[in-house]
Amino acid sequence: MDTYELLTRNTDEVVVEDEVRELAQDPDGKRVYVGYEPSGVLHLGHLLTANKLIDLQEAGMEVVVLLADVHAYLNDKGTFEEIRETAERMRAQFLAYGLDEERTEFVYGSDYQLEEDYTLDVHELELSTTLNRAQRAMAEIQSGETAKVSHVVYPLMQALDIEYLDLDLAIGGMDQRKVHMLMREELPDIGYEARPVLHTPIVADLTTGDGKMSSSEGVTISMEDSAEELEEKVNSAFCPPTRDPEGDLENPVLELFEYHVFPRFEEVVVERPDEYGGDLTYESYEMLATDLESGELHPADAKGALASYLDELIAPGRDVLSEMRA
Amino acid sequence: MDTYELLTRNTDEVVVEDEVRELAQDPDGKRVYVGYEPSGVLHLGHLLTANKLIDLQEAGMEVVVLLADVHAYLNDKGTFEEIRETAERMRAQFLAYGLDEERTEFVYGSDYQLEEDYTLDVHELELSTTLNRAQRAMAEIQSGETAKVSHVVYPLMQALDIEYLDLDLAIGGMDQRKVHMLMREELPDIGYEARPVLHTPIVADLTTGDGKMSSSEGVTISMEDSAEELEEKVNSAFCPPTRDPEGDLENPVLELFEYHVFPRFEEVVVERPDEYGGDLTYESYEMLATDLESGELHPADAKGALASYLDELIAPGRDVLSEMRA
């Protein structure tokens, strides 16, 4: 696979192609980041990004995971000490999942976000960014009554993080794209360089294929699911025999194969008794999706294989989590 | 004069009376503040506030003058070092004008506004204050296109200053009232006490009596005016023989007597040749205003006296300024 393809596969958006192509010329030692508010248990959303980070490490890049303890503190997630304990569990799960420890730096927001230079730069950006522009970057559509001042300040801090962490590339879900566009427009106004960004896809709700899989609503898959729980969740997933269901619906089983399983395994074997045709072996997502559409691969068999591969991916992190809690 | 009257005379608004009455019971050692972006030359706006501060010192209070160097820095007023030089000139002029050096503390914003605790508290307030509420506190009506993110953050910093400077009372012009109302509503949400506030009046434009006297437009009187300049400016002032001119107009000559001269002098003598009735002596503003309205005091004579008293008030600061520049 060529380097640009490795960097950009399974992304929904590349901002902008020229800059990422230039990065692909010499990715060795270049720094890419993702930021999270510390969470005790990783879910598929984290792991989808982690798959992308693993691709980038394979290309030679260094990964920076920002553990946003300042924001967690402000959101009443505990004392800084408690939040650091949560963040340490997060770190252990990422490494167990497959991030290369030698090429992964975990940084706390409090390491630099409360220092004078950073604070002055936040104020500089507040002064150079119109309120209208910042409102357009707010993470979700906030009505006038519920939007807080923090909703227009946090995007500016995210922009500055990209400068202060000395990055060459940023990664985020599609829900981060407005913040990253603000970063690209506003950083140059205070003398810093805009950085390219890759946006990872949003996986559809597992049970309905409608909207997005969320850690707060509906069924999610997390690092603490047992093999049995995984099997149960995947078995009740929405999986019509097509990659393009009616209306706005998606096929979440295919999405999980595409974004979670194939990037991590050379081949996928769907086990079947000989009487039903015997095992099927796929070397690419395309082949599996084609067979599901043609009827060659039954949704129930696809689900069985998916649950088993997800379990294999999750098992090391699940073990670490249970050791840390023991 | 009773203490409550001394604390509140020549103010346009007391927020709220009960709290200031309680302060008046035991004002000794209580702390009051005013904040300014450092300016090299004081003008009448500064001095009107200073008159109020002198009243409060007379009642036993300690004055804190916040020299907002961080904001000046962000507004491109120079390096921190250059801004401190400007601020030192400001300090010298305030002391020359009559603030009691023993009871006046000059504090730089950079002494605490870039520290971790303060920065965290700014973020707490950003999180607890709705964008709508903060927009209502913006210093001036900003259109959607010109308002910056800083316009919703600065009022929160002003609120926190009142906590961090450990104050019992805040002072500001009427243009600060929205910010102070925000302070009273929002500080308790993050566990701090709201403080009472006194708002000083706005003096009308000197030449027209319309709108407000401004340091950026129209004629202003400043600490560097010579006796001749003062005389010239006051002589061309709007001064109809009434304290209540038509429409929205004000009589700025009477306002200057009321807010600038009478608070600082036991009596005011208007010198007149014997052939025009000889000197007039006033022990109160009311007496002088009554005579102007009745025709007993001619506007031209009132202006002559005003220029002379303003010169007496300004002379010490003017001298200090010229020494510092020599």
Boltz contact constraints between the chains, C-beta under 6 A:
constraints:
  - contact:
      token1: [A, 74]
      token2: [B, 123]
      max_distance: 6.0
  - contact:
      token1: [A, 74]
      token2: [B, 127]
      max_distance: 6.0
  - contact:
      token1: [A, 114]
      token2: [B, 116]
      max_distance: 6.0
  - contact:
      token1: [A, 114]
      token2: [B, 119]
      max_distance: 6.0
  - contact:
      token1: [A, 116]
      token2: [B, 114]
      max_distance: 6.0
  - contact:
      token1: [A, 119]
      token2: [B, 114]
      max_distance: 6.0
  - contact:
      token1: [A, 119]
      token2: [B, 119]
      max_distance: 6.0
  - contact:
      token1: [A, 123]
      token2: [B, 74]
      max_distance: 6.0
  - contact:
      token1: [A, 126]
      token2: [B, 149]
      max_distance: 6.0
  - contact:
      token1: [A, 126]
      token2: [B, 150]
      max_distance: 6.0
  - contact:
      token1: [A, 126]
      token2: [B, 153]
      max_distance: 6.0
  - contact:
      token1: [A, 127]
      token2: [B, 74]
      max_distance: 6.0
  - contact:
      token1: [A, 127]
      token2: [B, 148]
      max_distance: 6.0
  - contact:
      token1: [A, 127]
      token2: [B, 150]
      max_distance: 6.0
  - contact:
      token1: [A, 129]
      token2: [B, 149]
      max_distance: 6.0
  - contact:
      token1: [A, 130]
      token2: [B, 148]
      max_distance: 6.0
  - contact:
      token1: [A, 131]
      token2: [B, 147]
      max_distance: 6.0
  - contact:
      token1: [A, 131]
      token2: [B, 149]
      max_distance: 6.0
  - contact:
      token1: [A, 132]
      token2: [B, 144]
      max_distance: 6.0
  - contact:
      token1: [A, 134]
      token2: [B, 149]
      max_distance: 6.0
  - contact:
      token1: [A, 144]
      token2: [B, 132]
      max_distance: 6.0
  - contact:
      token1: [A, 147]
      token2: [B, 131]
      max_distance: 6.0
  - contact:
      token1: [A, 148]
      token2: [B, 127]
      max_distance: 6.0
  - contact:
      token1: [A, 148]
      token2: [B, 130]
      max_distance: 6.0
  - contact:
      token1: [A, 149]
      token2: [B, 126]
      max_distance: 6.0
  - contact:
      token1: [A, 149]
      token2: [B, 129]
      max_distance: 6.0
  - contact:
      token1: [A, 149]
      token2: [B, 131]
      max_distance: 6.0
  - contact:
      token1: [A, 149]
      token2: [B, 134]
      max_distance: 6.0
  - contact:
      token1: [A, 149]
      token2: [B, 152]
      max_distance: 6.0
  - contact:
      token1: [A, 150]
      token2: [B, 126]
      max_distance: 6.0
  - contact:
      token1: [A, 150]
      token2: [B, 127]
      max_distance: 6.0
  - contact:
      token1: [A, 152]
      token2: [B, 149]
      max_distance: 6.0
  - contact:
      token1: [A, 153]
      token2: [B, 126]
      max_distance: 6.0
